[in-house]
Protein backbone atom coordinates (compact mmCIF):
# COMPACT_ATOMS: atom_id res chain seq x y z
CA UNK A 1 0.00 0.00 0.00
CA UNK A 2 1.40 3.39 -0.94
CA UNK A 3 1.78 6.22 1.54
CA UNK A 4 -1.10 8.74 1.58
CA UNK A 5 -0.56 11.92 -0.35
CA UNK A 6 -0.07 14.78 2.07
CA UNK A 7 -2.70 17.47 2.01
CA UNK A 8 -1.58 21.02 1.18
CA UNK A 9 -0.45 23.10 4.15
CA UNK A 10 -2.96 25.60 5.60
CA UNK A 11 -0.89 28.49 4.24
CA UNK A 12 -0.81 27.08 0.71
CA UNK A 13 -4.53 26.28 0.84
CA UNK A 14 -5.40 29.81 1.98
CA UNK A 15 -3.10 31.36 -0.62
CA UNK A 16 -4.65 29.24 -3.38
CA UNK A 17 -8.19 30.05 -2.23
CA UNK A 18 -7.48 33.78 -2.20
CA UNK A 19 -5.76 33.65 -5.59
CA UNK A 20 -8.65 31.77 -7.18
CA UNK A 21 -11.36 33.80 -5.44
CA UNK A 22 -13.29 36.45 -7.34
CA UNK A 23 -13.52 38.33 -4.02
CA UNK A 24 -10.09 37.96 -2.34
CA UNK A 25 -10.92 40.42 0.44
CA UNK A 26 -13.82 38.20 1.53
CA UNK A 27 -11.60 35.12 1.31
CA UNK A 28 -9.01 36.80 3.55
CA UNK A 29 -11.69 37.83 6.06
CA UNK A 30 -13.12 34.31 6.17
CA UNK A 31 -9.65 32.82 6.71
CA UNK A 32 -8.97 35.22 9.59
CA UNK A 33 -12.31 34.47 11.24
CA UNK A 34 -11.69 30.73 11.02
CA UNK A 35 -8.19 31.11 12.46
CA UNK A 36 -9.42 33.21 15.39
CA UNK A 37 -12.21 30.70 15.95
CA UNK A 38 -9.69 27.84 16.22
CA UNK A 39 -7.25 29.73 18.42
CA UNK A 40 -7.49 29.30 22.18
CA UNK A 41 -6.08 32.78 22.76
CA UNK A 42 -6.15 36.20 21.05
CA UNK A 43 -3.58 36.72 18.29
CA UNK A 44 -1.55 39.67 17.06
CA UNK A 45 -1.33 40.90 13.48
CA UNK A 46 2.06 39.34 12.82
CA UNK A 47 0.98 35.93 14.13
CA UNK A 48 -2.20 35.97 12.03
CA UNK A 49 -0.39 37.11 8.89
CA UNK A 50 2.33 34.47 9.32
CA UNK A 51 -0.14 31.65 9.95
CA UNK A 52 -2.23 32.51 6.87
CA UNK A 53 0.60 33.63 4.59
CA UNK A 54 -0.79 37.17 4.27
CA UNK A 55 1.02 40.48 3.89
CA UNK A 56 0.89 42.09 7.39
CA UNK A 57 -0.42 45.43 6.07
CA UNK A 58 -3.21 43.67 4.18
CA UNK A 59 -3.98 41.54 7.22
CA UNK A 60 -4.25 44.67 9.38
CA UNK A 61 -6.62 46.28 6.88
CA UNK A 62 -8.94 43.26 6.97
CA UNK A 63 -8.79 43.03 10.76
CA UNK A 64 -9.78 46.69 11.14
CA UNK A 65 -12.77 46.13 8.85
CA UNK A 66 -13.84 43.09 10.89
CA UNK A 67 -13.56 45.13 14.10
CA UNK A 68 -15.78 47.80 12.56
CA UNK A 69 -18.38 45.13 11.76
CA UNK A 70 -18.16 43.84 15.37
CA UNK A 71 -17.09 40.39 14.22
CA UNK A 72 -13.62 40.74 15.77
CA UNK A 73 -12.52 42.53 18.96
CA UNK A 74 -9.24 44.39 19.49
CA UNK A 75 -7.48 44.76 22.84
CA UNK A 76 -5.46 48.02 22.75
CA UNK A 77 -3.34 46.90 25.72
CA UNK A 78 -2.14 43.60 24.25
CA UNK A 79 -2.57 44.60 20.57
CA UNK A 80 -4.30 41.30 19.93
CA UNK A 81 -7.48 40.23 18.19
CA UNK A 82 -10.21 37.72 19.06
CA UNK A 83 -13.67 36.79 17.82
CA UNK A 84 -16.39 39.22 18.90
CA UNK A 85 -19.97 38.42 19.88
CA UNK A 86 -21.21 39.69 16.52
CA UNK A 87 -20.51 36.27 15.03
CA UNK A 88 -23.21 34.87 17.32
CA UNK A 89 -25.82 37.03 15.61
CA UNK A 90 -24.94 35.45 12.28
CA UNK A 91 -25.01 31.99 13.86
CA UNK A 92 -28.43 32.59 15.43
CA UNK A 93 -29.87 33.65 12.08
CA UNK A 94 -28.54 30.46 10.50
CA UNK A 95 -29.84 28.26 13.32
CA UNK A 96 -33.34 29.73 12.97
CA UNK A 97 -33.26 29.13 9.23
CA UNK A 98 -32.03 25.52 9.40
CA UNK A 99 -34.12 23.23 11.67
CA UNK A 100 -31.65 20.33 11.35
CA UNK A 101 -29.89 21.07 14.63
CA UNK A 102 -33.03 21.24 16.79
CA UNK A 103 -34.51 18.12 15.22
CA UNK A 104 -31.27 16.11 15.26
CA UNK A 105 -30.16 16.89 18.82
CA UNK A 106 -32.64 14.62 20.71
CA UNK A 107 -31.87 11.77 18.30
CA UNK A 108 -28.13 12.22 18.84
CA UNK A 109 -28.60 12.35 22.62
CA UNK A 110 -30.58 9.10 22.68
CA UNK A 111 -28.18 7.22 20.45
CA UNK A 112 -25.13 8.45 22.37
CA UNK A 113 -26.53 7.22 25.68
CA UNK A 114 -27.92 3.97 24.28
CA UNK A 115 -24.68 2.85 22.61
CA UNK A 116 -22.04 4.73 24.67
CA UNK A 117 -20.74 6.60 21.63
CA UNK A 118 -19.94 10.05 20.35
CA UNK A 119 -22.69 11.18 17.98
CA UNK A 120 -22.35 13.99 15.43
CA UNK A 121 -24.69 15.85 13.12
CA UNK A 122 -22.71 17.21 10.18
CA UNK A 123 -23.38 19.45 7.21
CA UNK A 124 -21.55 18.91 3.93
CA UNK A 125 -20.27 21.92 2.01
CA UNK A 126 -20.03 20.25 -1.39
CA UNK A 127 -16.75 18.39 -1.81
CA UNK A 128 -14.74 20.98 0.10
CA UNK A 129 -15.42 20.08 3.72
CA UNK A 130 -17.99 19.03 6.28
CA UNK A 131 -18.82 20.92 9.48
CA UNK A 132 -19.99 19.54 12.81
CA UNK A 133 -23.25 21.38 13.58
CA UNK A 134 -24.56 19.21 16.45
CA UNK A 135 -23.09 16.60 18.77
CA UNK A 136 -23.75 14.43 21.80
CA UNK A 137 -21.39 12.56 24.12
CA UNK A 138 -22.29 9.57 26.24
CA UNK A 139 -21.83 9.79 30.01
CA UNK A 140 -19.65 6.69 29.70
CA UNK A 141 -17.78 4.96 26.92
CA UNK A 142 -16.02 6.50 23.95
CA UNK A 143 -15.74 10.30 23.70
CA UNK A 144 -14.21 12.04 20.72
CA UNK A 145 -12.37 15.31 21.26
CA UNK A 146 -14.24 17.57 18.85
CA UNK A 147 -16.79 20.37 19.05
CA UNK A 148 -19.52 22.11 17.10
CA UNK A 149 -17.92 24.10 14.32
CA UNK A 150 -15.09 21.63 13.67
CA UNK A 151 -14.28 21.15 9.99
CA UNK A 152 -13.13 17.98 8.25
CA UNK A 153 -12.38 17.10 4.61
CA UNK A 154 -15.66 16.29 2.88
CA UNK A 155 -14.69 12.82 1.66
CA UNK A 156 -12.99 11.48 4.78
CA UNK A 157 -14.21 8.45 6.73
CA UNK A 158 -17.76 7.03 6.65
CA UNK A 159 -19.41 10.42 6.22
CA UNK A 160 -17.29 11.09 3.14
CA UNK A 161 -18.42 7.79 1.66
CA UNK A 162 -22.05 8.92 2.06
CA UNK A 163 -21.32 12.30 0.44
CA UNK A 164 -19.57 10.64 -2.51
CA UNK A 165 -21.99 7.71 -2.86
CA UNK A 166 -25.14 9.81 -3.07
CA UNK A 167 -23.65 12.88 -4.72
CA UNK A 168 -23.30 11.69 -8.35
CA UNK A 169 -19.84 13.28 -8.67
CA UNK A 170 -17.43 12.53 -11.57
CA UNK A 171 -14.91 9.82 -10.69
CA UNK A 172 -12.00 12.04 -11.78
CA UNK A 173 -13.04 14.71 -9.27
CA UNK A 174 -13.43 12.13 -6.51
CA UNK A 175 -9.98 10.74 -7.27
CA UNK A 176 -8.38 14.18 -7.11
CA UNK A 177 -9.98 14.92 -3.75
CA UNK A 178 -9.31 11.40 -2.43
CA UNK A 179 -5.57 11.73 -3.08
CA UNK A 180 -5.44 14.72 -0.73
CA UNK A 181 -6.95 12.90 2.27
CA UNK A 182 -5.03 11.77 5.34
CA UNK A 183 -5.99 8.43 6.88
CA UNK A 184 -4.37 6.32 9.58
CA UNK A 185 -4.80 3.32 7.27
CA UNK A 186 -5.75 4.66 3.81
CA UNK A 187 -7.80 2.34 1.57
CA UNK A 188 -6.80 1.96 -2.08
CA UNK A 189 -8.96 4.15 -4.29
CA UNK A 190 -10.43 1.13 -6.12
CA UNK A 191 -11.52 -0.38 -2.78
CA UNK A 192 -12.98 2.94 -1.72
CA UNK A 193 -15.01 3.15 -4.93
CA UNK A 194 -16.39 -0.33 -4.25
CA UNK A 195 -17.35 0.83 -0.75
CA UNK A 196 -19.35 3.65 -2.34
CA UNK A 197 -21.39 1.07 -4.24
CA UNK A 198 -21.98 -0.81 -0.99
CA UNK A 199 -23.01 2.43 0.71
CA UNK A 200 -25.60 3.15 -1.98
CA UNK A 201 -26.96 -0.39 -1.69
CA UNK A 202 -27.33 -0.47 2.10
CA UNK A 203 -28.04 3.20 2.74
CA UNK A 204 -25.22 3.84 5.24
CA UNK A 205 -21.41 3.72 5.37
CA UNK A 206 -18.89 2.18 7.75
CA UNK A 207 -15.23 3.10 8.32
CA UNK A 208 -13.49 0.44 10.40
CA UNK A 209 -10.26 1.97 11.67
CA UNK A 210 -9.12 3.47 8.38
CA UNK A 211 -9.63 7.11 9.31
CA UNK A 212 -8.81 6.76 13.02
CA UNK A 213 -6.97 3.61 14.06
CA UNK A 214 -9.06 1.55 16.48
CA UNK A 215 -12.22 3.61 15.95
CA UNK A 216 -15.25 2.65 13.90
CA UNK A 217 -17.34 5.36 12.25
CA UNK A 218 -20.87 4.76 10.96
CA UNK A 219 -22.73 7.43 8.97
CA UNK A 220 -26.19 7.69 7.43
CA UNK A 221 -27.25 10.50 5.05
CA UNK A 222 -30.12 12.86 5.80
CA UNK A 223 -32.14 14.42 2.99
CA UNK A 224 -33.99 17.74 3.02
CA UNK A 225 -35.38 17.22 -0.47
CA UNK A 226 -34.43 15.81 -3.86
CA UNK A 227 -30.80 15.88 -4.94
CA UNK A 228 -27.65 15.36 -2.92
CA UNK A 229 -27.85 14.88 0.85
CA UNK A 230 -26.57 17.89 2.77
CA UNK A 231 -26.53 16.42 6.28
CA UNK A 232 -25.56 13.15 7.93
CA UNK A 233 -25.81 11.48 11.32
CA UNK A 234 -22.50 10.01 12.46
CA UNK A 235 -21.64 7.53 15.23
CA UNK A 236 -18.05 7.06 16.45
CA UNK A 237 -16.96 4.32 18.85
CA UNK A 238 -14.26 1.80 19.70
CA UNK A 239 -14.14 -0.79 16.94
CA UNK A 240 -13.64 -3.81 19.18
CA UNK A 241 -16.63 -2.84 21.35
CA UNK A 242 -18.92 -2.52 18.34
CA UNK A 243 -18.01 -6.01 17.15
CA UNK A 244 -19.37 -7.64 20.31
CA UNK A 245 -22.86 -9.10 20.73
CA UNK A 246 -24.23 -7.74 17.46
CA UNK A 247 -23.67 -4.12 18.53
CA UNK A 248 -22.78 -3.02 15.00
CA UNK A 249 -25.99 -4.45 13.55
CA UNK A 250 -28.07 -2.75 16.23
CA UNK A 251 -26.25 0.56 15.81
CA UNK A 252 -26.56 0.56 12.02
CA UNK A 253 -30.28 -0.16 12.22
CA UNK A 254 -30.86 2.53 14.87
CA UNK A 255 -28.82 5.10 12.93
CA UNK A 256 -30.72 4.38 9.71
CA UNK A 257 -34.03 4.65 11.52
CA UNK A 258 -33.03 8.01 13.01
CA UNK A 259 -31.81 9.31 9.62
CA UNK A 260 -35.06 8.26 7.92
CA UNK A 261 -37.16 9.89 10.61
CA UNK A 262 -35.13 13.10 10.42
CA UNK A 263 -35.31 13.14 6.61
CA UNK A 264 -39.08 12.86 6.87
CA UNK A 265 -39.25 15.78 9.29
CA UNK A 266 -37.10 17.89 6.96
CA UNK A 267 -39.19 17.08 3.91
CA UNK A 268 -36.70 14.66 2.32
CA UNK A 269 -37.23 11.20 0.90
Residue pairs with C-beta under 8 A, 6 or more apart in sequence:
1 186
1 188
4 181
4 182
4 183
4 186
5 179
5 180
5 181
6 182
7 13
7 153
7 180
7 181
7 182
8 16
8 180
10 51
10 52
11 51
11 52
11 53
12 53
14 27
14 31
14 52
14 53
14 54
15 53
17 27
17 31
18 24
18 27
18 28
18 31
21 27
25 62
28 52
28 54
28 58
28 59
28 62
29 62
29 65
29 66
31 52
31 54
32 48
32 52
32 59
32 62
32 63
32 66
32 72
33 66
33 71
33 72
33 83
33 87
34 151
35 43
35 48
35 51
35 52
36 42
36 43
36 48
36 72
36 81
36 82
36 83
37 83
37 87
37 149
39 82
41 80
41 82
42 75
42 78
42 80
42 81
42 82
43 51
43 80
43 81
43 82
44 78
44 79
44 80
44 81
45 56
45 59
45 60
45 63
45 79
45 81
46 56
48 54
48 59
48 63
48 81
49 55
49 56
49 58
49 59
52 59
54 62
63 72
63 74
63 81
66 72
67 73
67 74
67 81
67 84
69 86
70 84
70 85
70 86
71 83
71 84
71 86
71 87
71 90
72 81
72 82
72 83
72 84
73 81
73 82
73 83
73 84
74 80
74 81
75 81
75 82
95 101
95 102
99 265
99 266
100 121
100 123
100 133
100 134
100 222
100 224
100 231
100 262
100 266
101 121
101 133
101 134
103 262
103 265
103 266
104 121
104 134
104 222
104 231
104 233
104 262
105 121
105 134
105 136
107 233
107 258
107 261
107 262
108 119
108 120
108 121
108 134
108 135
108 136
108 233
109 119
109 136
111 117
111 119
111 136
111 233
111 235
111 251
111 254
111 255
111 258
112 118
112 119
112 136
112 137
112 138
113 136
113 138
113 139
114 254
115 138
115 141
115 235
115 237
115 247
115 250
115 251
115 254
116 138
116 140
116 141
116 142
116 237
116 241
117 138
117 141
117 142
117 235
117 236
117 237
117 251
118 135
118 136
118 137
118 138
118 142
118 143
118 144
118 146
118 235
118 236
118 237
119 135
119 136
119 137
119 233
119 234
119 235
119 236
120 132
120 134
120 135
120 144
120 146
120 233
120 234
120 236
121 132
121 133
121 134
121 135
121 231
121 232
121 233
121 234
122 130
122 131
122 132
122 133
122 152
122 159
122 231
122 232
122 234
123 130
123 131
123 133
123 230
123 231
124 130
124 154
124 159
124 163
124 228
124 229
124 230
124 231
124 232
125 131
125 154
126 154
127 154
127 155
127 163
127 167
127 169
127 173
127 174
127 177
128 154
129 151
129 152
129 153
129 154
130 151
130 152
130 153
130 154
130 159
130 160
130 163
130 232
131 149
131 150
131 151
132 146
132 147
132 148
132 149
132 150
132 151
132 152
133 148
133 231
134 148
135 146
135 147
135 148
137 143
137 144
141 237
141 238
141 241
142 215
142 236
142 237
142 238
142 241
144 215
144 236
152 159
153 160
153 177
153 180
153 181
153 182
154 160
154 163
154 177
155 161
155 163
155 164
155 174
155 177
155 178
155 181
156 181
156 182
156 183
156 211
157 207
157 210
157 211
157 212
157 217
157 219
158 204
158 205
158 206
158 207
158 211
158 217
158 218
158 219
158 234
159 205
159 217
159 219
159 232
159 234
160 181
161 192
161 195
161 196
161 199
161 205
161 207
161 219
162 199
162 204
162 205
162 219
162 220
162 221
162 229
162 232
163 221
163 228
163 229
163 232
164 174
164 196
165 196
165 197
165 199
165 200
165 205
166 199
166 200
166 221
166 228
166 229
167 228
167 229
168 228
171 193
174 193
175 189
178 189
178 192
179 189
183 210
183 211
184 209
184 210
184 211
184 212
184 213
185 209
185 210
185 213
186 210
187 195
187 210
195 205
198 205
199 205
203 220
203 221
203 256
204 218
204 219
204 220
204 221
204 252
204 255
204 256
204 259
205 218
205 219
205 220
206 216
206 217
206 218
206 248
206 252
207 216
207 217
207 218
207 219
208 216
208 239
209 215
209 216
209 239
211 217
212 236
214 238
214 239
214 240
215 236
215 237
215 238
215 239
216 236
216 237
216 238
216 239
216 242
216 248
217 234
217 235
217 236
218 234
218 235
218 248
218 251
218 252
218 255
219 232
219 233
219 234
219 235
219 255
220 232
220 233
220 255
220 256
220 258
220 259
221 229
221 231
221 232
221 259
222 229
222 230
222 231
222 232
222 233
222 259
222 262
222 263
222 266
222 268
223 229
223 230
223 263
223 266
223 268
223 269
224 230
224 231
224 263
224 266
224 267
224 268
225 266
225 267
225 268
226 269
229 268
231 262
232 259
233 255
233 258
233 259
233 262
235 251
235 255
237 251
241 247
242 248
242 251
263 269
